[in-house]
Amino acid sequence: MRDQRLRGAGWPWAVRVLGALLLSGAMGTTALAAQDVEERFPGVSLGITYDGRQAATLAIQPFTGRLGGENIAERVQNIIGRDLRYSNRFQVLDELPASLSADEVDYGLWDQMRADYLVTGRVEGAGTTSTLVLELHDVVYREVVDRGRFPLPNPESQDFRMAAHVAADAVVMWATGEPGIAATRIIYSQRMDDGNQDLWIVDSDGENRRRLTNHESISMSPDWSPDGRRVVYLSYRTGLPRIYELNLETGAEKMVPAPRSGDYLTPAYTPDGESVVFSIVGSGRSGLFSYNLARDCCFANISEGAYEDMSPTFSPDGSRMAFSSNRLGVGAPQIYVRPTNGGSAELLSPYAFGRPGYYTSPEWSPLGNRVAYHGRVERRGVHQILISELDQRNRIVRVTSEGVNEDPSWAPDGRHLVFVGERSWGRGLFIVDAVTGNVRTLVSGVRANVPSWSPSLAPRMAEDR
């Protein structure tokens, strides 16, 4: 990524705030008092990562069209504009100059508007032959940073919006050198009025929400495969909790064999996507087990004991795994980390003698240096989303402060998290930017549980073309 010159900020710089920081203004709520931090999370250092760089100001010139593309140009522009706002990496200009010409780039005019970057777009063609020609301009240096051509399916297609999301992620990559999150989807379990729970899927901007399963039972705990084509989850459709794999492209399903008794829970793919690891609880001894889906064989034991190990999650290279367990014997789960191929488990969550706390639902960051989970101290208070920073001596970062917050799942950029939240108006899904603390509502008014954020679906769409 080339150097960026941001107005009023000098050269890019960053500071990391250590110690017990107050989350003042991070999420538009009242900051925690210092004594409240100590009371709720004793013995740990809390705060948010503070990036001192001023966000680049990005403007979007009205998209144009030709050969029929003018009919959808504004629609594509609106999708990409919202994606860039949701990336939390730019200040997007809302007001455009009255003298603006959409047919050419006037760097001097955008410079007066204090823009650092400018996005221009042109939609060529209509129907199934549409193409978006997109450019990112550096206003300060008066040059094109990068450009690309992006195929657009029929506007009535389910993947039309996803194609625009792919283009938005390209802009984020061109400007920052880091991945975007627009071309992703989130699967979660939703409780229905009849008491059943089914899997639902939604785009990362909250659009295209639809139902995936309808088994008149309970289906929950989904986990995406690394290639974005499959999902594993647990279902009670036979009366007993068992693990199933759903092919999202064909709709085909298969059950993971259950050679021993017990409840099969909290499935997760290994980083290579070939195996699934899950918990079996009951029958005297419980633990974590694996099954090779690619070879359709090889049921194996990972851990086993009188305690309950659950919610496995893996480091990106597969060398380590985190999980929750009640093996400490304090009546509440804690988060542990251990080598995947064996070895002792080390406590990760902020345990304090006499105040064991409650910590569960870990998820390893795709960047490899953070584990997110939710928890509370003792039996008081409510659940909040926490992050253990493994490369910062396991510094604990708290990224939520309002209401009840549970079951975090990382976006592929390792920066955003989706989680289940409960507010005074009800329950829903929310997304938090772990850098700025900004929170937005993804789906409101639903009784959601255990979301799972997909990998980037851009490679999959490229293969399907």
Secondary structure as a PSIPRED ss2 file (coil, helix, strand):
# PSIPRED VFORMAT (PSIPRED V4.0)

   1 M C   1.000  0.000  0.000
   2 R C   1.000  0.000  0.000
   3 D C   1.000  0.000  0.000
   4 Q C   1.000  0.000  0.000
   5 R C   1.000  0.000  0.000
   6 L E   0.000  0.000  1.000
   7 R C   1.000  0.000  0.000
   8 G C   1.000  0.000  0.000
   9 A C   1.000  0.000  0.000
  10 G E   0.000  0.000  1.000
  11 W C   1.000  0.000  0.000
  12 P C   1.000  0.000  0.000
  13 W C   1.000  0.000  0.000
  14 A C   1.000  0.000  0.000
  15 V C   1.000  0.000  0.000
  16 R C   1.000  0.000  0.000
  17 V C   1.000  0.000  0.000
  18 L C   1.000  0.000  0.000
  19 G C   1.000  0.000  0.000
  20 A C   1.000  0.000  0.000
  21 L C   1.000  0.000  0.000
  22 L C   1.000  0.000  0.000
  23 L C   1.000  0.000  0.000
  24 S C   1.000  0.000  0.000
  25 G C   1.000  0.000  0.000
  26 A C   1.000  0.000  0.000
  27 M C   1.000  0.000  0.000
  28 G C   1.000  0.000  0.000
  29 T C   1.000  0.000  0.000
  30 T C   1.000  0.000  0.000
  31 A C   1.000  0.000  0.000
  32 L C   1.000  0.000  0.000
  33 A C   1.000  0.000  0.000
  34 A H   0.000  1.000  0.000
  35 Q H   0.000  1.000  0.000
  36 D H   0.000  1.000  0.000
  37 V H   0.000  1.000  0.000
  38 E H   0.000  1.000  0.000
  39 E H   0.000  1.000  0.000
  40 R H   0.000  1.000  0.000
  41 F C   1.000  0.000  0.000
  42 P C   1.000  0.000  0.000
  43 G C   1.000  0.000  0.000
  44 V C   1.000  0.000  0.000
  45 S C   1.000  0.000  0.000
  46 L C   1.000  0.000  0.000
  47 G C   1.000  0.000  0.000
  48 I C   1.000  0.000  0.000
  49 T C   1.000  0.000  0.000
  50 Y C   1.000  0.000  0.000
  51 D C   1.000  0.000  0.000
  52 G C   1.000  0.000  0.000
  53 R C   1.000  0.000  0.000
  54 Q C   1.000  0.000  0.000
  55 A C   1.000  0.000  0.000
  56 A E   0.000  0.000  1.000
  57 T E   0.000  0.000  1.000
  58 L E   0.000  0.000  1.000
  59 A E   0.000  0.000  1.000
  60 I E   0.000  0.000  1.000
  61 Q C   1.000  0.000  0.000
  62 P C   1.000  0.000  0.000
  63 F C   1.000  0.000  0.000
  64 T E   0.000  0.000  1.000
  65 G E   0.000  0.000  1.000
  66 R E   0.000  0.000  1.000
  67 L C   1.000  0.000  0.000
  68 G C   1.000  0.000  0.000
  69 G H   0.000  1.000  0.000
  70 E H   0.000  1.000  0.000
  71 N H   0.000  1.000  0.000
  72 I C   1.000  0.000  0.000
  73 A H   0.000  1.000  0.000
  74 E H   0.000  1.000  0.000
  75 R H   0.000  1.000  0.000
  76 V H   0.000  1.000  0.000
  77 Q H   0.000  1.000  0.000
  78 N H   0.000  1.000  0.000
  79 I H   0.000  1.000  0.000
  80 I H   0.000  1.000  0.000
  81 G H   0.000  1.000  0.000
  82 R H   0.000  1.000  0.000
  83 D H   0.000  1.000  0.000
  84 L H   0.000  1.000  0.000
  85 R H   0.000  1.000  0.000
  86 Y H   0.000  1.000  0.000
  87 S C   1.000  0.000  0.000
  88 N C   1.000  0.000  0.000
  89 R C   1.000  0.000  0.000
  90 F E   0.000  0.000  1.000
  91 Q E   0.000  0.000  1.000
  92 V E   0.000  0.000  1.000
  93 L C   1.000  0.000  0.000
  94 D C   1.000  0.000  0.000
  95 E C   1.000  0.000  0.000
  96 L C   1.000  0.000  0.000
  97 P C   1.000  0.000  0.000
  98 A C   1.000  0.000  0.000
  99 S C   1.000  0.000  0.000
 100 L C   1.000  0.000  0.000
 101 S C   1.000  0.000  0.000
 102 A C   1.000  0.000  0.000
 103 D C   1.000  0.000  0.000
 104 E C   1.000  0.000  0.000
 105 V C   1.000  0.000  0.000
 106 D C   1.000  0.000  0.000
 107 Y H   0.000  1.000  0.000
 108 G H   0.000  1.000  0.000
 109 L H   0.000  1.000  0.000
 110 W H   0.000  1.000  0.000
 111 D H   0.000  1.000  0.000
 112 Q H   0.000  1.000  0.000
 113 M C   1.000  0.000  0.000
 114 R C   1.000  0.000  0.000
 115 A C   1.000  0.000  0.000
 116 D C   1.000  0.000  0.000
 117 Y E   0.000  0.000  1.000
 118 L E   0.000  0.000  1.000
 119 V E   0.000  0.000  1.000
 120 T E   0.000  0.000  1.000
 121 G E   0.000  0.000  1.000
 122 R E   0.000  0.000  1.000
 123 V E   0.000  0.000  1.000
 124 E E   0.000  0.000  1.000
 125 G C   1.000  0.000  0.000
 126 A C   1.000  0.000  0.000
 127 G H   0.000  1.000  0.000
 128 T H   0.000  1.000  0.000
 129 T H   0.000  1.000  0.000
 130 S E   0.000  0.000  1.000
 131 T E   0.000  0.000  1.000
 132 L E   0.000  0.000  1.000
 133 V E   0.000  0.000  1.000
 134 L E   0.000  0.000  1.000
 135 E E   0.000  0.000  1.000
 136 L E   0.000  0.000  1.000
 137 H E   0.000  0.000  1.000
 138 D E   0.000  0.000  1.000
 139 V C   1.000  0.000  0.000
 140 V C   1.000  0.000  0.000
 141 Y C   1.000  0.000  0.000
 142 R C   1.000  0.000  0.000
 143 E E   0.000  0.000  1.000
 144 V E   0.000  0.000  1.000
 145 V E   0.000  0.000  1.000
 146 D E   0.000  0.000  1.000
 147 R E   0.000  0.000  1.000
 148 G E   0.000  0.000  1.000
 149 R E   0.000  0.000  1.000
 150 F E   0.000  0.000  1.000
 151 P E   0.000  0.000  1.000
 152 L E   0.000  0.000  1.000
 153 P C   1.000  0.000  0.000
 154 N C   1.000  0.000  0.000
 155 P C   1.000  0.000  0.000
 156 E C   1.000  0.000  0.000
 157 S C   1.000  0.000  0.000
 158 Q C   1.000  0.000  0.000
 159 D C   1.000  0.000  0.000
 160 F H   0.000  1.000  0.000
 161 R H   0.000  1.000  0.000
 162 M H   0.000  1.000  0.000
 163 A H   0.000  1.000  0.000
 164 A H   0.000  1.000  0.000
 165 H H   0.000  1.000  0.000
 166 V H   0.000  1.000  0.000
 167 A H   0.000  1.000  0.000
 168 A H   0.000  1.000  0.000
 169 D H   0.000  1.000  0.000
 170 A H   0.000  1.000  0.000
 171 V H   0.000  1.000  0.000
 172 V H   0.000  1.000  0.000
 173 M H   0.000  1.000  0.000
 174 W H   0.000  1.000  0.000
 175 A H   0.000  1.000  0.000
 176 T H   0.000  1.000  0.000
 177 G C   1.000  0.000  0.000
 178 E C   1.000  0.000  0.000
 179 P C   1.000  0.000  0.000
 180 G C   1.000  0.000  0.000
 181 I C   1.000  0.000  0.000
 182 A C   1.000  0.000  0.000
 183 A C   1.000  0.000  0.000
 184 T C   1.000  0.000  0.000
 185 R E   0.000  0.000  1.000
 186 I E   0.000  0.000  1.000
 187 I E   0.000  0.000  1.000
 188 Y E   0.000  0.000  1.000
 189 S E   0.000  0.000  1.000
 190 Q E   0.000  0.000  1.000
 191 R E   0.000  0.000  1.000
 192 M C   1.000  0.000  0.000
 193 D C   1.000  0.000  0.000
 194 D C   1.000  0.000  0.000
 195 G C   1.000  0.000  0.000
 196 N C   1.000  0.000  0.000
 197 Q E   0.000  0.000  1.000
 198 D E   0.000  0.000  1.000
 199 L E   0.000  0.000  1.000
 200 W E   0.000  0.000  1.000
 201 I E   0.000  0.000  1.000
 202 V E   0.000  0.000  1.000
 203 D E   0.000  0.000  1.000
 204 S C   1.000  0.000  0.000
 205 D C   1.000  0.000  0.000
 206 G C   1.000  0.000  0.000
 207 E C   1.000  0.000  0.000
 208 N C   1.000  0.000  0.000
 209 R C   1.000  0.000  0.000
 210 R E   0.000  0.000  1.000
 211 R E   0.000  0.000  1.000
 212 L C   1.000  0.000  0.000
 213 T C   1.000  0.000  0.000
 214 N C   1.000  0.000  0.000
 215 H C   1.000  0.000  0.000
 216 E C   1.000  0.000  0.000
 217 S C   1.000  0.000  0.000
 218 I E   0.000  0.000  1.000
 219 S E   0.000  0.000  1.000
 220 M E   0.000  0.000  1.000
 221 S E   0.000  0.000  1.000
 222 P E   0.000  0.000  1.000
 223 D E   0.000  0.000  1.000
 224 W E   0.000  0.000  1.000
 225 S C   1.000  0.000  0.000
 226 P C   1.000  0.000  0.000
 227 D C   1.000  0.000  0.000
 228 G C   1.000  0.000  0.000
 229 R C   1.000  0.000  0.000
 230 R E   0.000  0.000  1.000
 231 V E   0.000  0.000  1.000
 232 V E   0.000  0.000  1.000
 233 Y E   0.000  0.000  1.000
 234 L E   0.000  0.000  1.000
 235 S E   0.000  0.000  1.000
 236 Y C   1.000  0.000  0.000
 237 R C   1.000  0.000  0.000
 238 T C   1.000  0.000  0.000
 239 G C   1.000  0.000  0.000
 240 L C   1.000  0.000  0.000
 241 P C   1.000  0.000  0.000
 242 R E   0.000  0.000  1.000
 243 I E   0.000  0.000  1.000
 244 Y E   0.000  0.000  1.000
 245 E E   0.000  0.000  1.000
 246 L E   0.000  0.000  1.000
 247 N E   0.000  0.000  1.000
 248 L C   1.000  0.000  0.000
 249 E C   1.000  0.000  0.000
 250 T C   1.000  0.000  0.000
 251 G C   1.000  0.000  0.000
 252 A C   1.000  0.000  0.000
 253 E E   0.000  0.000  1.000
 254 K E   0.000  0.000  1.000
 255 M E   0.000  0.000  1.000
 256 V C   1.000  0.000  0.000
 257 P C   1.000  0.000  0.000
 258 A C   1.000  0.000  0.000
 259 P C   1.000  0.000  0.000
 260 R C   1.000  0.000  0.000
 261 S C   1.000  0.000  0.000
 262 G C   1.000  0.000  0.000
 263 D E   0.000  0.000  1.000
 264 Y E   0.000  0.000  1.000
 265 L E   0.000  0.000  1.000
 266 T E   0.000  0.000  1.000
 267 P E   0.000  0.000  1.000
 268 A E   0.000  0.000  1.000
 269 Y E   0.000  0.000  1.000
 270 T C   1.000  0.000  0.000
 271 P C   1.000  0.000  0.000
 272 D C   1.000  0.000  0.000
 273 G C   1.000  0.000  0.000
 274 E C   1.000  0.000  0.000
 275 S E   0.000  0.000  1.000
 276 V E   0.000  0.000  1.000
 277 V E   0.000  0.000  1.000
 278 F E   0.000  0.000  1.000
 279 S E   0.000  0.000  1.000
 280 I E   0.000  0.000  1.000
 281 V E   0.000  0.000  1.000
 282 G C   1.000  0.000  0.000
 283 S C   1.000  0.000  0.000
 284 G C   1.000  0.000  0.000
 285 R C   1.000  0.000  0.000
 286 S E   0.000  0.000  1.000
 287 G E   0.000  0.000  1.000
 288 L E   0.000  0.000  1.000
 289 F E   0.000  0.000  1.000
 290 S E   0.000  0.000  1.000
 291 Y E   0.000  0.000  1.000
 292 N E   0.000  0.000  1.000
 293 L C   1.000  0.000  0.000
 294 A C   1.000  0.000  0.000
 295 R C   1.000  0.000  0.000
 296 D C   1.000  0.000  0.000
 297 C E   0.000  0.000  1.000
 298 C E   0.000  0.000  1.000
 299 F E   0.000  0.000  1.000
 300 A E   0.000  0.000  1.000
 301 N E   0.000  0.000  1.000
 302 I E   0.000  0.000  1.000
 303 S E   0.000  0.000  1.000
 304 E E   0.000  0.000  1.000
 305 G E   0.000  0.000  1.000
 306 A C   1.000  0.000  0.000
 307 Y C   1.000  0.000  0.000
 308 E C   1.000  0.000  0.000
 309 D E   0.000  0.000  1.000
 310 M E   0.000  0.000  1.000
 311 S E   0.000  0.000  1.000
 312 P E   0.000  0.000  1.000
 313 T E   0.000  0.000  1.000
 314 F E   0.000  0.000  1.000
 315 S C   1.000  0.000  0.000
 316 P C   1.000  0.000  0.000
 317 D C   1.000  0.000  0.000
 318 G C   1.000  0.000  0.000
 319 S C   1.000  0.000  0.000
 320 R E   0.000  0.000  1.000
 321 M E   0.000  0.000  1.000
 322 A E   0.000  0.000  1.000
 323 F E   0.000  0.000  1.000
 324 S E   0.000  0.000  1.000
 325 S E   0.000  0.000  1.000
 326 N C   1.000  0.000  0.000
 327 R C   1.000  0.000  0.000
 328 L C   1.000  0.000  0.000
 329 G C   1.000  0.000  0.000
 330 V C   1.000  0.000  0.000
 331 G C   1.000  0.000  0.000
 332 A C   1.000  0.000  0.000
 333 P C   1.000  0.000  0.000
 334 Q E   0.000  0.000  1.000
 335 I E   0.000  0.000  1.000
 336 Y E   0.000  0.000  1.000
 337 V E   0.000  0.000  1.000
 338 R E   0.000  0.000  1.000
 339 P E   0.000  0.000  1.000
 340 T C   1.000  0.000  0.000
 341 N C   1.000  0.000  0.000
 342 G C   1.000  0.000  0.000
 343 G C   1.000  0.000  0.000
 344 S C   1.000  0.000  0.000
 345 A C   1.000  0.000  0.000
 346 E E   0.000  0.000  1.000
 347 L E   0.000  0.000  1.000
 348 L C   1.000  0.000  0.000
 349 S C   1.000  0.000  0.000
 350 P C   1.000  0.000  0.000
 351 Y C   1.000  0.000  0.000
 352 A E   0.000  0.000  1.000
 353 F C   1.000  0.000  0.000
 354 G C   1.000  0.000  0.000
 355 R E   0.000  0.000  1.000
 356 P C   1.000  0.000  0.000
 357 G C   1.000  0.000  0.000
 358 Y E   0.000  0.000  1.000
 359 Y E   0.000  0.000  1.000
 360 T E   0.000  0.000  1.000
 361 S E   0.000  0.000  1.000
 362 P E   0.000  0.000  1.000
 363 E E   0.000  0.000  1.000
 364 W E   0.000  0.000  1.000
 365 S C   1.000  0.000  0.000
 366 P C   1.000  0.000  0.000
 367 L C   1.000  0.000  0.000
 368 G C   1.000  0.000  0.000
 369 N C   1.000  0.000  0.000
 370 R E   0.000  0.000  1.000
 371 V E   0.000  0.000  1.000
 372 A E   0.000  0.000  1.000
 373 Y E   0.000  0.000  1.000
 374 H E   0.000  0.000  1.000
 375 G E   0.000  0.000  1.000
 376 R E   0.000  0.000  1.000
 377 V C   1.000  0.000  0.000
 378 E C   1.000  0.000  0.000
 379 R C   1.000  0.000  0.000
 380 R C   1.000  0.000  0.000
 381 G C   1.000  0.000  0.000
 382 V C   1.000  0.000  0.000
 383 H C   1.000  0.000  0.000
 384 Q E   0.000  0.000  1.000
 385 I E   0.000  0.000  1.000
 386 L E   0.000  0.000  1.000
 387 I E   0.000  0.000  1.000
 388 S E   0.000  0.000  1.000
 389 E E   0.000  0.000  1.000
 390 L H   0.000  1.000  0.000
 391 D H   0.000  1.000  0.000
 392 Q H   0.000  1.000  0.000
 393 R C   1.000  0.000  0.000
 394 N C   1.000  0.000  0.000
 395 R E   0.000  0.000  1.000
 396 I E   0.000  0.000  1.000
 397 V E   0.000  0.000  1.000
 398 R E   0.000  0.000  1.000
 399 V C   1.000  0.000  0.000
 400 T C   1.000  0.000  0.000
 401 S C   1.000  0.000  0.000
 402 E C   1.000  0.000  0.000
 403 G C   1.000  0.000  0.000
 404 V E   0.000  0.000  1.000
 405 N E   0.000  0.000  1.000
 406 E E   0.000  0.000  1.000
 407 D E   0.000  0.000  1.000
 408 P E   0.000  0.000  1.000
 409 S E   0.000  0.000  1.000
 410 W E   0.000  0.000  1.000
 411 A C   1.000  0.000  0.000
 412 P C   1.000  0.000  0.000
 413 D C   1.000  0.000  0.000
 414 G C   1.000  0.000  0.000
 415 R C   1.000  0.000  0.000
 416 H E   0.000  0.000  1.000
 417 L E   0.000  0.000  1.000
 418 V E   0.000  0.000  1.000
 419 F E   0.000  0.000  1.000
 420 V E   0.000  0.000  1.000
 421 G E   0.000  0.000  1.000
 422 E E   0.000  0.000  1.000
 423 R E   0.000  0.000  1.000
 424 S C   1.000  0.000  0.000
 425 W C   1.000  0.000  0.000
 426 G E   0.000  0.000  1.000
 427 R E   0.000  0.000  1.000
 428 G E   0.000  0.000  1.000
 429 L E   0.000  0.000  1.000
 430 F E   0.000  0.000  1.000
 431 I E   0.000  0.000  1.000
 432 V E   0.000  0.000  1.000
 433 D E   0.000  0.000  1.000
 434 A C   1.000  0.000  0.000
 435 V C   1.000  0.000  0.000
 436 T C   1.000  0.000  0.000
 437 G C   1.000  0.000  0.000
 438 N C   1.000  0.000  0.000
 439 V E   0.000  0.000  1.000
 440 R E   0.000  0.000  1.000
 441 T E   0.000  0.000  1.000
 442 L E   0.000  0.000  1.000
 443 V E   0.000  0.000  1.000
 444 S E   0.000  0.000  1.000
 445 G C   1.000  0.000  0.000
 446 V C   1.000  0.000  0.000
 447 R C   1.000  0.000  0.000
 448 A E   0.000  0.000  1.000
 449 N E   0.000  0.000  1.000
 450 V E   0.000  0.000  1.000
 451 P E   0.000  0.000  1.000
 452 S E   0.000  0.000  1.000
 453 W E   0.000  0.000  1.000
 454 S C   1.000  0.000  0.000
 455 P C   1.000  0.000  0.000
 456 S C   1.000  0.000  0.000
 457 L C   1.000  0.000  0.000
 458 A H   0.000  1.000  0.000
 459 P H   0.000  1.000  0.000
 460 R H   0.000  1.000  0.000
 461 M H   0.000  1.000  0.000
 462 A H   0.000  1.000  0.000
 463 E H   0.000  1.000  0.000
 464 D H   0.000  1.000  0.000
 465 R C   1.000  0.000  0.000
